[in-house]
Amino acid sequence: MRDDDIATLLRALGHPVRLNILRILATQQQGQCCCADVTESLPLAQSTVSQHIKVLLDAGLITRQPRGTRNCYIVQHDRLAELGAAYSGMLAGLTPASPKLEAEPA
């Protein structure tokens, strides 16, 4: 995963409401629910929830699936797993190497 992709995903995850939306979607039956279902779980206006959902959609963290007159949203677990692996590797590359222990002179 490129650095631009990592940054885009981290920006999308950088708001507590969006993290809550992902949790709500992940706990729904088969990991999908509609905007109205999410709105019922949060003390926010439907328009605000929709704006946050759009950010998650644009980042590829969720997908939209039409169901009649409603749109349902599904968490993209593979995308989150890719981010986890990339982030873990990135952080590992930023930590200093373990200092070598030298034997003390006798």
N, CA, C and O atoms as a Tinker XYZ file with bonds, in Angstrom:
   424  protein
     1  N      0.857000   -1.183000    0.000000    73     2
     2  CA     0.000000    0.000000    0.000000    64     1     3
     3  C      0.894000    1.235000    0.000000    63     2     4     5
     4  O      1.856000    1.323000    0.764000    81     3
     5  N      0.564000    2.174000   -0.860000    73     3     6
     6  CA     1.356000    3.391000   -0.978000    64     5     7
     7  C      1.071000    4.336000    0.196000    63     6     8     9
     8  O      0.037000    4.248000    0.858000    81     7
     9  N      2.018000    5.233000    0.426000    73     7    10
    10  CA     1.864000    6.212000    1.506000    64     9    11
    11  C      0.622000    7.080000    1.310000    63    10    12    13
    12  O     -0.049000    7.418000    2.286000    81    11
    13  N      0.307000    7.445000    0.071000    73    11    14
    14  CA    -0.893000    8.248000   -0.201000    64    13    15
    15  C     -2.153000    7.501000    0.229000    63    14    16    17
    16  O     -3.070000    8.094000    0.796000    81    15
    17  N     -2.194000    6.189000   -0.046000    73    15    18
    18  CA    -3.348000    5.383000    0.351000    64    17    19
    19  C     -3.473000    5.308000    1.866000    63    18    20    21
    20  O     -4.566000    5.431000    2.417000    81    19
    21  N     -2.347000    5.106000    2.526000    73    19    22
    22  CA    -2.357000    5.040000    3.993000    64    21    23
    23  C     -2.867000    6.363000    4.564000    63    22    24    25
    24  O     -3.707000    6.368000    5.464000    81    23
    25  N     -2.366000    7.476000    4.047000    73    23    26
    26  CA    -2.774000    8.794000    4.544000    64    25    27
    27  C     -4.263000    9.034000    4.317000    63    26    28    29
    28  O     -4.940000    9.578000    5.190000    81    27
    29  N     -4.780000    8.636000    3.161000    73    27    30
    30  CA    -6.208000    8.806000    2.858000    64    29    31
    31  C     -7.055000    8.021000    3.846000    63    30    32    33
    32  O     -8.044000    8.533000    4.370000    81    31
    33  N     -6.670000    6.786000    4.098000    73    31    34
    34  CA    -7.436000    5.952000    5.028000    64    33    35
    35  C     -7.361000    6.490000    6.454000    63    34    36    37
    36  O     -8.363000    6.501000    7.168000    81    35
    37  N     -6.187000    6.933000    6.864000    73    35    38
    38  CA    -6.049000    7.475000    8.220000    64    37    39
    39  C     -6.856000    8.760000    8.386000    63    38    40    41
    40  O     -7.416000    9.003000    9.455000    81    39
    41  N     -6.921000    9.588000    7.338000    73    39    42
    42  CA    -7.764000   10.802000    7.407000    64    41    43
    43  C     -9.233000   10.409000    7.564000    63    42    44    45
    44  O     -9.968000   11.018000    8.341000    81    43
    45  N     -9.647000    9.391000    6.820000    73    43    46
    46  CA   -11.045000    8.947000    6.909000    64    45    47
    47  C    -11.353000    8.390000    8.289000    63    46    48    49
    48  O    -12.469000    8.544000    8.784000    81    47
    49  N    -10.387000    7.752000    8.908000    73    47    50
    50  CA   -10.588000    7.183000   10.242000    64    49    51
    51  C    -10.323000    8.198000   11.348000    63    50    52    53
    52  O    -10.493000    7.889000   12.528000    81    51
    53  N     -9.910000    9.400000   10.976000    73    51    54
    54  CA    -9.487000   10.398000   11.949000    64    53    55
    55  C    -10.598000   11.187000   12.614000    63    54    56    57
    56  O    -10.336000   12.255000   13.168000    81    55
    57  N    -11.812000   10.705000   12.580000    73    55    58
    58  CA   -12.921000   11.395000   13.250000    64    57    59
    59  C    -13.692000   10.375000   14.071000    63    58    60    61
    60  O    -14.022000    9.303000   13.563000    81    59
    61  N    -13.987000   10.685000   15.330000    73    59    62
    62  CA   -14.686000    9.728000   16.196000    64    61    63
    63  C    -16.028000    9.255000   15.650000    63    62    64    65
    64  O    -16.403000    8.102000   15.862000    81    63
    65  N    -16.757000   10.119000   14.955000    73    63    66
    66  CA   -18.053000    9.712000   14.399000    64    65    67
    67  C    -17.861000    8.630000   13.348000    63    66    68    69
    68  O    -18.622000    7.663000   13.304000    81    67
    69  N    -16.846000    8.789000   12.499000    73    67    70
    70  CA   -16.615000    7.776000   11.469000    64    69    71
    71  C    -16.179000    6.445000   12.080000    63    70    72    73
    72  O    -16.545000    5.384000   11.574000    81    71
    73  N    -15.413000    6.491000   13.144000    73    71    74
    74  CA   -15.048000    5.247000   13.841000    64    73    75
    75  C    -16.300000    4.586000   14.411000    63    74    76    77
    76  O    -16.446000    3.365000   14.345000    81    75
    77  N    -17.198000    5.389000   14.970000    73    75    78
    78  CA   -18.466000    4.851000   15.487000    64    77    79
    79  C    -19.315000    4.247000   14.375000    63    78    80    81
    80  O    -19.924000    3.193000   14.557000    81    79
    81  N    -19.354000    4.910000   13.236000    73    79    82
    82  CA   -20.126000    4.382000   12.113000    64    81    83
    83  C    -19.565000    3.024000   11.687000    63    82    84    85
    84  O    -20.324000    2.087000   11.440000    81    83
    85  N    -18.255000    2.918000   11.602000    73    83    86
    86  CA   -17.661000    1.627000   11.238000    64    85    87
    87  C    -18.018000    0.547000   12.252000    63    86    88    89
    88  O    -18.317000   -0.588000   11.879000    81    87
    89  N    -17.985000    0.898000   13.529000    73    87    90
    90  CA   -18.360000   -0.083000   14.565000    64    89    91
    91  C    -19.815000   -0.508000   14.417000    63    90    92    93
    92  O    -20.135000   -1.692000   14.527000    81    91
    93  N    -20.687000    0.447000   14.170000    73    91    94
    94  CA   -22.114000    0.140000   13.998000    64    93    95
    95  C    -22.302000   -0.789000   12.799000    63    94    96    97
    96  O    -23.008000   -1.793000   12.891000    81    95
    97  N    -21.673000   -0.450000   11.683000    73    95    98
    98  CA   -21.802000   -1.280000   10.489000    64    97    99
    99  C    -21.234000   -2.678000   10.720000    63    98   100   101
   100  O    -21.800000   -3.664000   10.248000    81    99
   101  N    -20.136000   -2.765000   11.432000    73    99   102
   102  CA   -19.489000   -4.062000   11.668000    64   101   103
   103  C    -20.324000   -4.967000   12.568000    63   102   104   105
   104  O    -20.210000   -6.190000   12.487000    81   103
   105  N    -21.162000   -4.380000   13.426000    73   103   106
   106  CA   -21.949000   -5.196000   14.346000    64   105   107
   107  C    -23.314000   -5.565000   13.798000    63   106   108   109
   108  O    -24.027000   -6.356000   14.415000    81   107
   109  N    -23.696000   -5.014000   12.658000    73   107   110
   110  CA   -24.994000   -5.333000   12.068000    64   109   111
   111  C    -24.961000   -6.719000   11.440000    63   110   112   113
   112  O    -23.895000   -7.246000   11.122000    81   111
   113  N    -26.125000   -7.292000   11.270000    73   111   114
   114  CA   -26.231000   -8.610000   10.665000    64   113   115
   115  C    -25.570000   -8.571000    9.288000    63   114   116   117
   116  O    -25.915000   -7.738000    8.449000    81   115
   117  N    -24.635000   -9.460000    9.065000    73   115   118
   118  CA   -23.871000   -9.561000    7.827000    64   117   119
   119  C    -23.096000   -8.287000    7.524000    63   118   120   121
   120  O    -22.718000   -8.061000    6.375000    81   119
   121  N    -22.850000   -7.447000    8.530000    73   119   122
   122  CA   -22.029000   -6.258000    8.357000    64   121   123
   123  C    -22.593000   -5.204000    7.442000    63   122   124   125
   124  O    -21.831000   -4.446000    6.842000    81   123
   125  N    -23.902000   -5.130000    7.313000    73   123   126
   126  CA   -24.483000   -4.112000    6.441000    64   125   127
   127  C    -25.734000   -3.508000    7.067000    63   126   128   129
   128  O    -26.517000   -4.198000    7.719000    81   127
   129  N    -25.901000   -2.235000    6.859000    73   127   130
   130  CA   -27.124000   -1.574000    7.289000    64   129   131
   131  C    -27.252000   -0.263000    6.523000    63   130   132   133
   132  O    -26.327000    0.159000    5.831000    81   131
   133  N    -28.386000    0.358000    6.656000    73   131   134
   134  CA   -28.682000    1.585000    5.921000    64   133   135
   135  C    -28.356000    2.813000    6.765000    63   134   136   137
   136  O    -28.158000    2.715000    7.976000    81   135
   137  N    -28.304000    3.956000    6.113000    73   135   138
   138  CA   -28.001000    5.214000    6.787000    64   137   139
   139  C    -28.973000    5.471000    7.933000    63   138   140   141
   140  O    -28.566000    5.945000    8.993000    81   139
   141  N    -30.238000    5.166000    7.733000    73   139   142
   142  CA   -31.235000    5.385000    8.788000    64   141   143
   143  C    -30.929000    4.546000   10.015000    63   142   144   145
   144  O    -31.136000    4.999000   11.140000    81   143
   145  N    -30.438000    3.322000    9.814000    73   143   146
   146  CA   -30.058000    2.460000   10.940000    64   145   147
   147  C    -28.914000    3.081000   11.729000    63   146   148   149
   148  O    -28.901000    3.048000   12.960000    81   147
   149  N    -27.958000    3.644000   11.006000    73   147   150
   150  CA   -26.814000    4.285000   11.666000    64   149   151
   151  C    -27.286000    5.525000   12.405000    63   150   152   153
   152  O    -26.880000    5.768000   13.541000    81   151
   153  N    -28.149000    6.313000   11.759000    73   151   154
   154  CA   -28.645000    7.553000   12.368000    64   153   155
   155  C    -29.383000    7.274000   13.674000    63   154   156   157
   156  O    -29.284000    8.052000   14.623000    81   155
   157  N    -30.121000    6.168000   13.727000    73   155   158
   158  CA   -30.827000    5.801000   14.959000    64   157   159
   159  C    -29.867000    5.516000   16.108000    63   158   160   161
   160  O    -30.229000    5.676000   17.274000    81   159
   161  N    -28.656000    5.100000   15.789000    73   159   162
   162  CA   -27.671000    4.750000   16.805000    64   161   163
   163  C    -26.823000    5.924000   17.263000    63   162   164   165
   164  O    -26.097000    5.813000   18.251000    81   163
   165  N    -26.903000    7.040000   16.564000    73   163   166
   166  CA   -26.067000    8.198000   16.885000    64   165   167
   167  C    -26.937000    9.430000   17.132000    63   166   168   169
   168  O    -28.001000    9.568000   16.529000    81   167
   169  N    -26.489000   10.323000   18.014000    73   167   170
   170  CA   -27.257000   11.544000   18.292000    64   169   171
   171  C    -26.942000   12.648000   17.279000    63   170   172   173
   172  O    -26.634000   13.779000   17.654000    81   171
   173  N    -27.024000   12.298000   15.985000    73   171   174
   174  CA   -26.681000   13.247000   14.931000    64   173   175
   175  C    -27.783000   13.291000   13.887000    63   174   176   177
   176  O    -28.567000   12.352000   13.750000    81   175
   177  N    -27.830000   14.386000   13.159000    73   175   178
   178  CA   -28.787000   14.522000   12.061000    64   177   179
   179  C    -28.407000   13.567000   10.935000    63   178   180   181
   180  O    -27.241000   13.209000   10.772000    81   179
   181  N    -29.408000   13.162000   10.166000    73   179   182
   182  CA   -29.176000   12.244000    9.059000    64   181   183
   183  C    -28.194000   12.842000    8.054000    63   182   184   185
   184  O    -27.378000   12.114000    7.489000    81   183
   185  N    -28.257000   14.131000    7.826000    73   183   186
   186  CA   -27.355000   14.778000    6.872000    64   185   187
   187  C    -25.897000   14.694000    7.331000    63   186   188   189
   188  O    -24.993000   14.520000    6.515000    81   187
   189  N    -25.677000   14.819000    8.637000    73   187   190
   190  CA   -24.323000   14.714000    9.185000    64   189   191
   191  C    -23.796000   13.291000    9.032000    63   190   192   193
   192  O    -22.647000   13.086000    8.641000    81   191
   193  N    -24.637000   12.317000    9.339000    73   191   194
   194  CA   -24.245000   10.916000    9.180000    64   193   195
   195  C    -23.928000   10.633000    7.717000    63   194   196   197
   196  O    -22.949000    9.951000    7.415000    81   195
   197  N    -24.744000   11.151000    6.813000    73   195   198
   198  CA   -24.514000   10.952000    5.381000    64   197   199
   199  C    -23.169000   11.517000    4.936000    63   198   200   201
   200  O    -22.469000   10.903000    4.132000    81   199
   201  N    -22.812000   12.674000    5.453000    73   199   202
   202  CA   -21.515000   13.271000    5.110000    64   201   203
   203  C    -20.367000   12.384000    5.571000    63   202   204   205
   204  O    -19.393000   12.201000    4.840000    81   203
   205  N    -20.471000   11.837000    6.768000    73   203   206
   206  CA   -19.419000   10.959000    7.281000    64   205   207
   207  C    -19.370000    9.646000    6.493000    63   206   208   209
   208  O    -18.292000    9.116000    6.226000    81   207
   209  N    -20.522000    9.136000    6.131000    73   207   210
   210  CA   -20.567000    7.915000    5.318000    64   209   211
   211  C    -19.893000    8.159000    3.969000    63   210   212   213
   212  O    -19.197000    7.281000    3.460000    81   211
   213  N    -20.088000    9.329000    3.394000    73   211   214
   214  CA   -19.461000    9.645000    2.111000    64   213   215
   215  C    -17.942000    9.615000    2.221000    63   214   216   217
   216  O    -17.270000    9.128000    1.312000    81   215
   217  N    -17.396000   10.121000    3.307000    73   215   218
   218  CA   -15.945000   10.092000    3.505000    64   217   219
   219  C    -15.448000    8.642000    3.560000    63   218   220   221
   220  O    -14.431000    8.302000    2.955000    81   219
   221  N    -16.177000    7.797000    4.289000    73   219   222
   222  CA   -15.803000    6.387000    4.381000    64   221   223
   223  C    -15.919000    5.691000    3.020000    63   222   224   225
   224  O    -15.081000    4.861000    2.668000    81   223
   225  N    -16.958000    6.034000    2.265000    73   223   226
   226  CA   -17.128000    5.492000    0.911000    64   225   227
   227  C    -15.975000    5.907000    0.003000    63   226   228   229
   228  O    -15.387000    5.074000   -0.686000    81   227
   229  N    -15.656000    7.198000    0.008000    73   227   230
   230  CA   -14.593000    7.720000   -0.855000    64   229   231
   231  C    -13.248000    7.081000   -0.535000    63   230   232   233
   232  O    -12.413000    6.915000   -1.424000    81   231
   233  N    -13.035000    6.725000    0.720000    73   231   234
   234  CA   -11.777000    6.093000    1.130000    64   233   235
   235  C    -11.771000    4.591000    0.835000    63   234   236   237
   236  O    -10.735000    3.937000    0.959000    81   235
   237  N    -12.912000    4.050000    0.449000    73   235   238
   238  CA   -12.986000    2.623000    0.154000    64   237   239
   239  C    -13.098000    1.743000    1.388000    63   238   240   241
   240  O    -12.876000    0.534000    1.318000    81   239
   241  N    -13.444000    2.350000    2.520000    73   239   242
   242  CA   -13.585000    1.584000    3.761000    64   241   243
   243  C    -14.941000    0.899000    3.867000    63   242   244   245
   244  O    -15.093000   -0.080000    4.598000    81   243
   245  N    -15.922000    1.414000    3.137000    73   243   246
   246  CA   -17.240000    0.793000    3.061000    64   245   247
   247  C    -17.687000    0.836000    1.601000    63   246   248   249
   248  O    -17.166000    1.618000    0.805000    81   247
   249  N    -18.646000   -0.001000    1.263000    73   247   250
   250  CA   -19.252000    0.046000   -0.067000    64   249   251
   251  C    -20.755000    0.217000    0.088000    63   250   252   253
   252  O    -21.331000   -0.083000    1.134000    81   251
   253  N    -21.370000    0.702000   -0.973000    73   251   254
   254  CA   -22.808000    0.946000   -0.995000    64   253   255
   255  C    -23.465000   -0.145000   -1.832000    63   254   256   257
   256  O    -22.980000   -0.516000   -2.902000    81   255
   257  N    -24.581000   -0.648000   -1.314000    73   255   258
   258  CA   -25.335000   -1.659000   -2.040000    64   257   259
   259  C    -26.806000   -1.243000   -2.031000    63   258   260   261
   260  O    -27.431000   -1.193000   -0.972000    81   259
   261  N    -27.359000   -0.944000   -3.211000    73   259   262
   262  CA   -28.772000   -0.538000   -3.274000    64   261   263
   263  C    -29.694000   -1.676000   -2.833000    63   262   264   265
   264  O    -29.514000   -2.826000   -3.233000    81   263
   265  N    -30.679000   -1.340000   -2.007000    73   263   266
   266  CA   -31.720000   -2.277000   -1.580000    64   265   267
   267  C    -33.058000   -1.568000   -1.724000    63   266   268   269
   268  O    -33.502000   -0.871000   -0.812000    81   267
   269  N    -33.687000   -1.748000   -2.856000    73   267   270
   270  CA   -34.946000   -1.042000   -3.102000    64   269   271
   271  C    -34.692000    0.449000   -3.177000    63   270   272   273
   272  O    -33.900000    0.908000   -4.001000    81   271
   273  N    -35.361000    1.209000   -2.319000    73   271   274
   274  CA   -35.204000    2.664000   -2.320000    64   273   275
   275  C    -34.114000    3.130000   -1.360000    63   274   276   277
   276  O    -33.863000    4.330000   -1.248000    81   275
   277  N    -33.470000    2.202000   -0.671000    73   275   278
   278  CA   -32.443000    2.554000    0.321000    64   277   279
   279  C    -31.081000    2.048000   -0.125000    63   278   280   281
   280  O    -30.974000    1.138000   -0.947000    81   279
   281  N    -30.064000    2.645000    0.423000    73   279   282
   282  CA   -28.698000    2.179000    0.223000    64   281   283
   283  C    -28.218000    1.535000    1.515000    63   282   284   285
   284  O    -28.364000    2.105000    2.597000    81   283
   285  N    -27.656000    0.364000    1.396000    73   283   286
   286  CA   -27.058000   -0.299000    2.553000    64   285   287
   287  C    -25.547000   -0.201000    2.420000    63   286   288   289
   288  O    -25.023000   -0.075000    1.314000    81   287
   289  N    -24.853000   -0.258000    3.541000    73   287   290
   290  CA   -23.409000   -0.078000    3.560000    64   289   291
   291  C    -22.751000   -1.295000    4.182000    63   290   292   293
   292  O    -23.236000   -1.862000    5.161000    81   291
   293  N    -21.627000   -1.680000    3.583000    73   291   294
   294  CA   -20.908000   -2.877000    4.009000    64   293   295
   295  C    -19.462000   -2.492000    4.294000    63   294   296   297
   296  O    -18.816000   -1.837000    3.476000    81   295
   297  N    -18.962000   -2.896000    5.442000    73   295   298
   298  CA   -17.573000   -2.644000    5.811000    64   297   299
   299  C    -16.666000   -3.490000    4.918000    63   298   300   301
   300  O    -16.933000   -4.668000    4.682000    81   299
   301  N    -15.610000   -2.883000    4.433000    73   299   302
   302  CA   -14.626000   -3.582000    3.613000    64   301   303
   303  C    -13.487000   -4.060000    4.516000    63   302   304   305
   304  O    -12.467000   -3.388000    4.670000    81   303
   305  N    -13.690000   -5.232000    5.103000    73   303   306
   306  CA   -12.729000   -5.756000    6.074000    64   305   307
   307  C    -11.353000   -5.985000    5.447000    63   306   308   309
   308  O    -10.334000   -5.818000    6.116000    81   307
   309  N    -11.318000   -6.367000    4.171000    73   307   310
   310  CA   -10.028000   -6.579000    3.524000    64   309   311
   311  C     -9.239000   -5.280000    3.426000    63   310   312   313
   312  O     -8.015000   -5.284000    3.561000    81   311
   313  N     -9.928000   -4.173000    3.194000    73   311   314
   314  CA    -9.259000   -2.862000    3.116000    64   313   315
   315  C     -8.698000   -2.468000    4.482000    63   314   316   317
   316  O     -7.596000   -1.927000    4.577000    81   315
   317  N     -9.467000   -2.743000    5.540000    73   315   318
   318  CA    -8.983000   -2.459000    6.890000    64   317   319
   319  C     -7.784000   -3.342000    7.235000    63   318   320   321
   320  O     -6.848000   -2.889000    7.894000    81   319
   321  N     -7.811000   -4.599000    6.791000    73   319   322
   322  CA    -6.693000   -5.506000    7.047000    64   321   323
   323  C     -5.435000   -5.027000    6.308000    63   322   324   325
   324  O     -4.333000   -5.081000    6.853000    81   323
   325  N     -5.609000   -4.558000    5.067000    73   323   326
   326  CA    -4.475000   -4.009000    4.311000    64   325   327
   327  C     -3.873000   -2.810000    5.040000    63   326   328   329
   328  O     -2.654000   -2.672000    5.142000    81   327
   329  N     -4.752000   -1.951000    5.542000    73   327   330
   330  CA    -4.277000   -0.784000    6.277000    64   329   331
   331  C     -3.525000   -1.212000    7.525000    63   330   332   333
   332  O     -2.462000   -0.671000    7.829000    81   331
   333  N     -4.069000   -2.179000    8.247000    73   331   334
   334  CA    -3.403000   -2.657000    9.460000    64   333   335
   335  C     -2.014000   -3.183000    9.168000    63   334   336   337
   336  O     -1.068000   -2.879000    9.895000    81   335
   337  N     -1.881000   -3.966000    8.114000    73   335   338
   338  CA    -0.575000   -4.517000    7.751000    64   337   339
   339  C      0.390000   -3.407000    7.314000    63   338   340   341
   340  O      1.555000   -3.397000    7.710000    81   339
   341  N     -0.104000   -2.483000    6.502000    73   339   342
   342  CA     0.744000   -1.393000    6.022000    64   341   343
   343  C      1.162000   -0.478000    7.172000    63   342   344   345
   344  O      2.317000   -0.059000    7.256000    81   343
   345  N      0.228000   -0.178000    8.038000    73   343   346
   346  CA     0.506000    0.708000    9.177000    64   345   347
   347  C      1.508000    0.064000   10.120000    63   346   348   349
   348  O      2.430000    0.716000   10.610000    81   347
   349  N      1.315000   -1.223000   10.365000    73   347   350
   350  CA     2.229000   -1.960000   11.227000    64   349   351
   351  C      3.643000   -1.943000   10.647000    63   350   352   353
   352  O      4.616000   -1.714000   11.366000    81   351
   353  N      3.742000   -2.188000    9.346000    73   351   354
   354  CA     5.048000   -2.163000    8.693000    64   353   355
   355  C      5.669000   -0.782000    8.706000    63   354   356   357
   356  O      6.878000   -0.638000    8.884000    81   355
   357  N      4.842000    0.231000    8.520000    73   355   358
   358  CA     5.336000    1.596000    8.523000    64   357   359
   359  C      5.887000    1.964000    9.901000    63   358   360   361
   360  O      6.963000    2.552000   10.012000    81   359
   361  N      5.140000    1.612000   10.946000    73   359   362
   362  CA     5.594000    1.930000   12.298000    64   361   363
   363  C      6.859000    1.163000   12.659000    63   362   364   365
   364  O      7.741000    1.689000   13.337000    81   363
   365  N      6.942000   -0.081000   12.204000    73   363   366
   366  CA     8.138000   -0.876000   12.482000    64   365   367
   367  C      9.359000   -0.219000   11.848000    63   366   368   369
   368  O     10.454000   -0.267000   12.408000    81   367
   369  N      9.174000    0.394000   10.684000    73   367   370
   370  CA    10.278000    1.064000   10.014000    64   369   371
   371  C     10.680000    2.378000   10.674000    63   370   372   373
   372  O     11.741000    2.926000   10.376000    81   371
   373  N      9.842000    2.881000   11.562000    73   371   374
   374  CA    10.131000    4.153000   12.229000    64   373   375
   375  C     10.746000    3.981000   13.609000    63   374   376   377
   376  O     11.250000    4.947000   14.184000    81   375
   377  N     10.715000    2.787000   14.141000    73   375   378
   378  CA    11.264000    2.572000   15.479000    64   377   379
   379  C     12.759000    2.341000   15.374000    63   378   380   381
   380  O     13.230000    1.723000   14.420000    81   379
   381  N     13.511000    2.837000   16.356000    73   379   382
   382  CA    14.962000    2.654000   16.304000    64   381   383
   383  C     15.318000    1.184000   16.517000    63   382   384   385
   384  O     14.600000    0.429000   17.173000    81   383
   385  N     16.421000    0.823000   15.952000    73   383   386
   386  CA    16.906000   -0.550000   16.135000    64   385   387
   387  C     17.290000   -0.743000   17.595000    63   386   388   389
   388  O     17.685000    0.200000   18.281000    81   387
   389  N     17.170000   -1.952000   18.043000    73   387   390
   390  CA    17.537000   -2.253000   19.425000    64   389   391
   391  C     19.025000   -2.001000   19.616000    63   390   392   393
   392  O     19.839000   -2.413000   18.790000    81   391
   393  N     19.383000   -1.324000   20.705000    73   391   394
   394  CA    20.815000   -1.097000   20.928000    64   393   395
   395  C     21.489000   -2.410000   21.272000    63   394   396   397
   396  O     20.942000   -3.242000   21.997000    81   395
   397  N     22.671000   -2.575000   20.745000    73   395   398
   398  CA    23.423000   -3.791000   21.054000    64   397   399
   399  C     24.047000   -3.648000   22.428000    63   398   400   401
   400  O     24.641000   -2.625000   22.769000    81   399
   401  N     23.897000   -4.678000   23.180000    73   399   402
   402  CA    24.486000   -4.690000   24.509000    64   401   403
   403  C     25.938000   -5.116000   24.381000    63   402   404   405
   404  O     26.258000   -6.170000   23.831000    81   403
   405  N     26.791000   -4.273000   24.900000    73   403   406
   406  CA    28.210000   -4.604000   24.852000    64   405   407
   407  C     28.612000   -5.182000   26.190000    63   406   408   409
   408  O     28.117000   -4.777000   27.241000    81   407
   409  N     29.496000   -6.111000   26.128000    73   407   410
   410  CA    29.997000   -6.721000   27.362000    64   409   411
   411  C     30.815000   -5.688000   28.112000    63   410   412   413
   412  O     31.624000   -4.964000   27.531000    81   411
   413  N     30.588000   -5.637000   29.405000    73   411   414
   414  CA    31.361000   -4.683000   30.218000    64   413   415
   415  C     32.785000   -5.215000   30.397000    63   414   416   417
   416  O     32.992000   -6.421000   30.530000    81   415
   417  N     33.748000   -4.318000   30.398000    73   415   418
   418  CA    35.118000   -4.785000   30.615000    64   417   419
   419  C     35.256000   -5.401000   31.991000    63   418   420   421
   420  O     34.653000   -4.948000   32.963000    81   419
   421  N     36.049000   -6.423000   32.046000    73   419   422
   422  CA    36.249000   -7.124000   33.327000    64   421   423
   423  C     37.234000   -6.442000   34.191000    63   422   424
   424  O     37.510000   -6.907000   35.298000    81   423
